[in-house]
Amino acid sequence: MPGKRPRNATAIPSAKRERKAITLDVKLEVLRRFEVGEKLSQVAKALGLAVSTVATIRDNKEKIKASSQIATPLRASRLTRHRSAVMETMERLLRVWLEDQSQRNVPLSVAVIQEKAKSLFDDLQREQGESSQTAKFSASKGWFVRFKERHCLPHFKMNSTAPGKEDVYPEVLKSIIQEGEYTPQQVFNVDETGLYWKRMPERTFISVEEKAEPGFKSSKDRLMLLLGGNAAGDFKLKPLLVYHSENPKALEGYSKPNLPVIWRSNKKAWATRSIFHEWFTYFFCPAIEKYCAQNNLTNKALLILDNAPCHPVNLSDLSDNVRVEYLHDNTADSIQPMGQGVASTFKAHYLRRTFEHILEATDGDDTAEIREFWRKYSIMDAVDNIAIAWEELRPATMNGVWKKIWPECVQFQSVSQTDNIAQLQQNIVTLAKSVALGEVGEADVDQLLLSHEEGLSNEELVRLEQEPAGEEEEAGEEAAPALRQLTTRELSAAFAHFEAGLQVLTGNSPDDAWNLKVSRAINDAISCYRDLYSEKERRSKQLS
């Protein structure tokens, strides 16, 4: 009987995959995580196992537990302390909170993390009732070390008190600008900021009534905005908006490309690296090219970013015309232009515009009419008001925020009166008095504006924990029919690309060991596609 024809004559033979032994401890850890409510993909990611392996362990639950009972007496001295469901849930929520803080580039300390963990644990205990009250948790430093190890936490920004470094970066930036011969029109900064788009001052009757109602609070619904512009102050970029839903009901019938914002979605309403990468490539760079052409400028720009996790480090490699520079962690908060008043002024304008919207849509005196308007106030209304608020920021404000980082470019010596925060707060209070919302003072307005920068509350963390499960299941159900079939021609083309890439690497690699390791890894990774190709070829011959 003739031997089988090789799948691809030019393919480098792959080494036999080593079988990874799964210890009984790991299997029990998998089962324990399922018992506390973790999903299949979460368990696999947390323990570094294949999804299929985790599924097999789950399906053999009874056999594994029986084996553990037999094995326990022989190794009882190595038993670990049982971790309660409250502790497991608290650590999952804490990790989400840490990711949120990291997304917003908020500096942290071990003490702050410990305090948040204790707060979460206490709240979860109260929800569980008396049965869980016996467990004690002090959020000790030992727990924190183990928590970092268990969850493989990435580096997050810690508080820094190093003096003097704030004054260094302006000089660094100055040399970069001189070297690239950039004008203030060609130097840009962008930054992310959160917005609770349907939140009212606490003493308004809308807020009071909402707190008394059970269920989800619309005032907790948050979106993320990427705001930015150039140092000259004459060009504001179209805002990028990230919401937790891709297709909310309020957007039915609207064309997203025609919205006054760039609409993107993420389950936690965070900017991700892929979203930022797409924004840079398909929105920022073309906008710069168009702006430079309109103003008879050379098509080039300098983009200044902080080191938020969502900002890819290789952006400069994606464009020949845009150079990207990153602020130092310990100076970003104090000198980044968009953080020196642009975001806070924009939010004041948004709140004022919201009050104006209420006044335009109602007579201002009928509380029932105002209540009904606010019930129907949708994310689409918010998008329109965001666009109006962003448009209202004056060039003097957009230029003046560069004073700390590039004082030579500032042409306006004072902020525009229309963008003065104190004046805006007075205008908001005056509008509030024209609408029957209740007592609203400047302190209430100030509190609301500051609340946009707060981290996720314990209640919001619990809601975020509950939401993704349903969305993932729904997405999974919809995704199955959408799978497309690869053709043999497409597979052959893909194999050729892989082979060409390997030839480039092996032909120029300084180490032969690297060649072998990479070749084996790639051939092993695409073996499933080679199997698919062979099966398609076999079926094609049978049919012919």
C-alpha positions in Angstrom: 0.0 0.0 0.0 1.6 3.3 -1.0 2.5 5.7 1.7 0.7 9.0 2.3 1.7 12.0 0.3 3.3 14.7 2.5 0.9 17.6 3.1 3.4 20.2 1.8 6.7 19.3 0.4 8.3 22.5 1.5 7.0 22.5 5.0 9.5 22.1 7.8 8.7 18.9 9.8 7.2 19.9 13.2 8.3 18.3 16.4 5.9 16.1 18.2 3.8 18.2 20.6 4.7 17.5 24.2 1.7 16.4 26.3 1.3 18.6 29.3 0.6 16.6 32.5 -2.3 18.1 34.5 -1.9 17.5 38.2 -4.8 16.6 40.5 -4.4 20.0 42.2 -4.9 21.8 38.9 -8.0 19.7 38.1 -9.5 20.5 41.5 -8.8 24.2 41.0 -10.6 24.1 37.7 -13.7 22.5 39.3 -13.6 24.9 42.2 -13.6 27.9 39.8 -16.6 26.4 38.0 -18.4 26.1 41.4 -18.0 29.8 42.2 -19.5 30.8 38.8 -16.5 31.4 36.5 -17.1 30.7 32.8 -15.2 28.2 30.7 -13.1 30.9 28.9 -12.3 32.6 32.2 -11.0 29.4 33.8 -8.9 28.5 30.8 -7.3 32.0 30.6 -6.6 32.2 34.4 -4.9 28.8 34.5 -3.2 28.9 31.1 -5.0 25.8 29.8 -6.7 25.0 26.5 -10.5 25.5 26.5 -10.9 21.9 25.4 -8.8 20.7 28.3 -10.9 22.6 30.8 -14.1 21.3 29.2 -12.8 17.7 29.6 -12.0 18.3 33.2 -15.5 19.7 33.8 -17.1 16.7 32.1 -15.1 14.3 34.3 -16.0 16.1 37.5 -17.2 13.0 39.4 -14.2 10.9 38.6 -11.8 13.7 39.6 -13.5 14.3 42.9 -13.5 10.5 43.6 -9.7 10.5 42.9 -9.2 13.4 45.2 -10.9 11.7 48.1 -8.6 8.7 47.6 -5.5 10.8 47.4 -6.3 13.2 50.3 -5.0 11.1 53.2 -1.6 10.6 51.5 -1.0 14.3 51.1 -3.1 15.9 53.8 -0.2 18.0 55.0 -0.4 19.9 51.6 -4.0 20.8 51.7 -4.7 24.5 51.1 -7.2 26.6 52.8 -10.7 26.6 51.2 -11.4 30.0 49.6 -15.0 31.2 50.0 -17.2 32.2 47.1 -17.3 35.7 48.5 -13.5 35.9 48.3 -13.4 34.6 44.8 -16.0 37.1 43.6 -14.3 39.9 45.4 -11.0 39.2 43.7 -12.6 39.0 40.2 -14.3 42.4 40.8 -11.1 43.9 42.2 -9.3 42.9 39.0 -11.9 44.6 36.9 -11.5 47.7 39.1 -7.8 47.6 38.7 -8.1 47.4 34.9 -10.5 50.4 34.9 -8.0 52.4 37.0 -5.2 51.4 34.6 -7.3 52.3 31.6 -7.7 55.8 32.9 -4.0 55.9 33.9 -4.9 56.5 37.6 -1.9 56.1 39.9 -2.4 53.5 42.7 -0.8 52.4 45.9 -0.9 49.1 47.7 -2.9 50.8 50.5 -5.6 52.0 48.1 -5.9 48.5 46.5 -6.2 46.9 50.0 -8.9 49.4 51.0 -10.9 48.7 47.8 -10.6 45.0 48.4 -11.8 45.3 52.0 -14.7 47.5 50.8 -15.8 45.0 48.1 -15.5 42.0 50.5 -17.7 43.7 53.2 -20.3 44.7 50.6 -20.5 41.2 49.1 -20.7 39.7 52.6 -23.7 41.9 53.4 -25.4 40.8 50.2 -24.8 37.1 51.1 -26.5 37.5 54.5 -25.6 36.0 57.8 -24.3 32.8 56.4 -21.2 34.5 55.2 -20.6 36.8 58.1 -18.3 34.4 59.9 -15.5 34.8 57.3 -13.0 37.5 58.2 -10.8 39.4 55.7 -8.2 42.1 56.5 -6.7 42.6 53.1 -3.2 42.0 54.5 0.0 42.6 52.5 0.4 38.8 52.4 -3.0 38.5 50.7 -2.0 41.2 48.2 1.2 39.4 47.2 -0.8 36.1 46.7 -3.5 38.0 44.8 -1.0 39.4 42.3 0.4 35.9 41.8 -3.0 34.2 41.4 -4.2 36.7 38.8 -0.9 37.3 37.1 -1.5 41.1 37.4 0.3 43.3 34.8 2.2 46.3 35.9 0.0 49.2 37.0 0.9 52.8 37.7 2.0 53.4 41.2 2.0 56.8 43.0 5.3 58.6 42.5 6.6 61.4 44.6 9.9 61.9 42.7 10.4 65.7 42.6 11.8 67.8 39.9 11.1 65.6 36.9 8.0 67.6 35.8 10.3 70.4 34.6 12.4 68.0 32.4 9.8 67.0 29.8 9.1 70.5 28.3 12.8 70.6 27.4 12.7 67.2 25.9 9.6 68.1 23.9 11.2 71.4 22.8 14.1 69.5 21.2 11.7 67.1 19.5 9.7 70.0 18.0 12.8 71.8 16.8 14.2 68.6 15.3 11.0 67.9 13.4 10.3 71.6 12.7 6.7 71.3 13.9 4.5 74.3 14.2 1.8 74.6 16.9 -0.7 73.5 14.2 1.1 70.2 13.8 1.5 69.2 17.4 -1.4 67.2 18.9 -2.5 65.6 22.2 -5.5 63.3 22.9 -6.7 61.8 26.2 -9.5 59.5 27.3 -12.1 60.7 29.8 -15.3 59.1 31.3 -18.7 60.6 31.1 -21.9 59.5 33.0 -24.1 60.7 30.2 -27.4 60.5 32.1 -26.5 61.8 35.5 -28.2 64.7 37.3 -27.1 66.7 40.4 -27.9 64.7 43.6 -30.6 67.0 45.0 -32.7 67.1 41.8 -36.0 65.2 42.1 -34.8 63.0 39.2 -31.8 61.8 41.2 -33.8 61.4 44.4 -36.5 59.3 42.7 -33.9 57.2 40.8 -32.1 56.2 44.1 -35.4 55.0 45.5 -36.2 52.7 42.5 -34.8 49.1 42.4 -32.7 47.8 39.6 -30.3 49.5 37.2 -29.7 53.2 37.6 -29.3 55.1 34.4 -27.0 57.6 36.2 -24.5 54.7 36.4 -24.3 54.3 32.6 -20.9 55.5 31.5 -19.2 56.0 28.2 -15.6 56.8 27.3 -14.6 59.7 25.1 -11.2 60.4 23.4 -10.8 64.2 23.1 -8.0 66.1 21.6 -6.7 68.8 19.3 -3.6 70.7 18.3 -1.5 73.2 20.2 -2.6 76.1 18.1 -6.2 75.6 19.3 -7.7 75.9 15.9 -8.4 72.2 15.2 -10.4 69.9 17.5 -10.5 66.3 16.5 -13.8 64.4 16.0 -14.5 62.7 19.4 -14.1 58.9 19.7 -16.9 57.5 21.8 -16.7 54.0 23.3 -20.0 52.6 24.6 -20.8 49.2 26.2 -23.2 48.4 23.3 -22.5 48.3 19.6 -26.1 48.7 18.5 -28.3 50.3 21.2 -32.0 50.7 20.3 -31.7 54.5 20.2 -29.4 54.3 17.2 -31.8 52.3 15.0 -32.2 54.1 11.7 -29.0 56.2 12.1 -25.9 55.7 10.0 -22.9 55.4 12.4 -20.4 57.0 9.9 -22.6 60.1 9.8 -22.7 60.5 13.6 -20.9 63.6 15.1 -18.7 61.1 17.0 -16.7 58.0 16.0 -18.8 55.2 17.5 -17.1 52.1 18.9 -18.0 49.6 21.5 -16.5 47.5 24.3 -18.3 45.6 27.0 -16.8 47.7 29.7 -16.9 50.9 27.7 -13.0 51.0 27.6 -10.7 52.1 24.8 -8.6 49.1 23.9 -5.4 48.9 21.9 -7.2 47.6 18.8 -9.7 50.5 19.0 -7.0 53.0 19.4 -4.9 51.4 16.7 -7.9 51.7 14.3 -8.6 55.3 15.4 -5.0 56.3 14.7 -4.8 54.6 11.3 -8.2 55.3 9.8 -9.2 58.6 11.5 -6.3 60.5 13.0 -3.8 60.2 10.1 -6.4 61.0 7.4 -7.7 64.0 9.4 -4.2 65.3 9.8 -3.5 65.0 6.1 -6.7 66.8 5.2 -6.1 69.6 7.8 -2.5 70.1 6.6 -3.7 70.3 3.0 -6.4 72.9 3.8 -3.9 75.1 5.7 -1.0 74.7 3.2 1.1 72.8 5.7 3.5 69.9 5.2 1.7 66.7 5.9 3.4 65.8 9.2 2.4 65.8 12.9 3.6 65.1 16.3 1.2 63.2 18.6 1.8 63.3 22.4 0.2 60.5 24.5 0.4 59.2 28.0 1.4 55.6 28.7 -2.2 54.3 29.2 -2.5 50.6 28.5 -4.7 51.2 25.5 -2.0 53.2 23.7 0.1 50.9 21.5 3.8 51.5 21.6 4.4 51.0 17.9 2.2 53.8 16.5 5.1 55.7 14.9 5.8 52.6 12.7 2.3 52.8 11.2 2.7 56.2 9.5 5.5 58.0 7.7 4.0 61.4 8.5 3.1 61.1 12.2 5.6 60.8 15.0 4.3 59.6 18.4 5.9 60.5 21.7 4.9 59.3 25.1 4.9 61.2 28.4 6.6 59.9 31.4 4.3 58.2 33.9 5.2 60.5 36.8 4.6 63.7 34.7 1.6 62.8 32.5 -1.1 63.8 35.0 0.4 67.2 35.8 1.4 68.4 32.3 -0.7 66.6 29.7 -2.6 69.3 27.9 -6.0 67.6 27.6 -5.9 67.0 31.4 -5.4 70.7 32.2 -9.0 71.8 31.8 -10.2 70.6 28.4 -12.1 67.5 29.8 -13.6 69.3 32.8 -14.7 72.3 30.7 -16.2 70.0 28.1 -18.3 68.2 30.8 -19.5 71.5 32.2 -20.6 72.5 28.7 -22.3 69.1 28.3 -24.3 69.6 31.6 -25.3 73.1 30.6 -26.4 71.8 27.2 -28.4 69.0 28.9 -30.3 71.6 31.0 -30.9 73.7 27.9 -32.3 70.6 26.1 -34.8 70.0 29.0 -35.9 73.6 28.9 -36.3 73.5 25.1 -38.4 70.2 25.2 -40.6 71.2 28.2 -42.2 74.3 29.7 -39.8 73.9 32.6 -42.5 73.9 35.3 -44.3 70.6 34.8 -42.4 67.9 36.8 -44.4 65.1 35.1 -43.4 66.4 31.7 -39.7 66.8 32.8 -39.8 63.2 34.2 -41.1 61.8 31.0 -38.5 63.7 28.9 -35.7 62.4 31.1 -37.1 58.8 30.8 -36.9 59.1 27.0 -33.5 60.9 27.0 -31.4 58.4 25.1 -27.8 57.8 24.1 -28.5 59.4 20.8 -29.6 62.6 22.5 -26.4 62.4 24.5 -24.4 62.0 21.3 -25.9 65.2 19.9 -25.3 67.1 23.1 -21.7 65.8 23.3 -21.1 67.2 19.7 -22.6 70.6 20.7 -20.6 70.8 23.9 -17.3 69.9 22.1 -18.0 72.5 19.5 -18.5 75.2 22.2 -14.9 74.9 23.5 -13.0 78.0 22.3 -9.6 78.1 20.6 -8.3 80.1 23.6 -9.0 77.1 25.9 -7.6 74.5 23.5 -4.4 76.6 23.2 -4.0 77.7 26.8 -3.8 74.2 28.2 -0.4 73.8 26.6 1.1 76.3 29.0 2.9 73.8 31.2 4.3 71.6 28.5 5.0 74.1 25.7 4.6 77.7 27.0 6.1 79.3 23.9 3.1 78.2 21.8 0.4 79.8 24.0 -1.0 82.8 22.2 -4.0 83.5 24.5 -3.2 84.8 27.9 -6.6 83.9 29.5 -9.3 81.4 29.1 -12.3 82.4 27.0 -15.1 83.7 29.3 -17.5 81.2 27.8 -15.1 78.4 28.9 -14.6 79.7 32.4 -15.6 76.9 34.8 -16.9 79.2 37.5 -19.0 81.1 34.9 -20.3 77.8 33.4 -21.3 76.6 36.9 -23.3 79.8 37.5 -25.0 79.4 34.1 -26.0 75.9 35.0 -27.4 76.9 38.4 -29.4 79.7 36.6 -30.8 77.2 34.1 -31.6 74.7 36.9 -33.7 77.4 38.6 -35.6 77.8 35.3 -36.5 74.1 35.4 -38.5 72.5 38.2 -35.8 70.1 39.2 -35.3 71.0 42.8 -32.6 72.8 44.7 -29.3 73.0 42.7 -26.4 75.0 43.9 -22.8 75.5 42.6 -21.6 72.9 45.1 -24.0 70.3 43.6 -22.8 71.1 40.1 -19.2 70.9 41.2 -19.8 67.5 42.8 -21.4 66.1 39.7 -18.6 67.3 37.4 -16.0 65.7 39.7 -18.0 62.4 39.9 -17.2 61.7 36.2 -13.6 61.0 37.2 -14.5 58.6 40.0 -13.5 54.9 39.7 -16.1 52.2 39.3 -18.2 51.8 42.5 -18.8 48.4 44.1 -22.3 48.4 42.7 -21.1 49.1 39.1 -18.4 46.4 39.4 -21.1 43.8 40.3 -23.2 44.9 37.4 -20.2 44.6 35.0 -19.5 41.1 36.3 -23.1 40.1 35.5 -23.5 41.7 32.1 -20.7 40.1 30.0 -22.0 36.5 30.6 -25.3 37.1 28.8 -23.6 39.1 26.0 -21.0 36.4 25.4 -23.6 33.7 25.2 -25.7 35.8 22.9 -22.7 36.6 20.7 -21.8 32.9 20.6 -25.2 31.9 19.5 -25.1 34.5 16.7 -21.6 33.8 15.6 -22.0 30.1 14.8 -23.9 30.5 11.5 -21.6 33.3 10.4 -18.5 31.0 10.1 -17.2 31.0 6.5 -15.5 28.2 4.7 -11.9 28.5 3.6 -11.1 27.4 0.0 -8.0 25.3 -0.9 -6.8 28.3 -3.0 -7.0 30.6 0.1 -5.3 28.0 2.3 -2.5 27.5 -0.3 -2.0 31.3 -0.5 -1.8 31.4 3.3 0.8 28.6 3.5 2.9 30.4 0.9 2.9 33.6 3.0 3.9 31.6 6.1 6.7 29.9 4.1 7.9 33.3 2.7 8.0 34.8 6.2 9.9 31.8 7.6 12.5 32.1 4.8 13.0 35.8 5.7 13.6 34.9 9.3 15.8 31.9 8.8 17.8 33.6 6.1 18.7 36.5 8.4 18.5 35.1 11.9 21.6 35.4 14.1 20.8 32.2 15.9 20.1 28.7 14.4 18.3 27.7 17.6 15.8 30.5 17.0 15.1 29.2 13.5 14.3 25.7 14.6 12.1 26.9 17.6 10.1 29.4 15.5 9.7 27.0 12.5 8.4 24.3 14.8 6.1 26.6 16.6 4.5 28.1 13.4 4.1 24.7 11.7 2.6 23.3 14.8 0.2 26.3 15.1 -1.1 26.0 11.5 -1.2 22.2 11.5 -5.0 22.3 11.9 -5.2 24.3 8.6 -3.0 21.8 6.9 -5.3 19.0 8.1 -8.2 21.0 6.7 -6.4 21.4 3.4 -5.7 17.7 3.1 -9.3 16.8 3.9 -10.6 19.2 1.2 -8.1 17.8 -1.3 -9.3 14.2 -0.4 -12.9 15.1 -0.8 -12.2 16.9 -4.1 -10.6 13.8 -5.5 -13.4 11.6 -4.4 -16.0 13.9 -6.1 -14.0 13.9 -9.3 
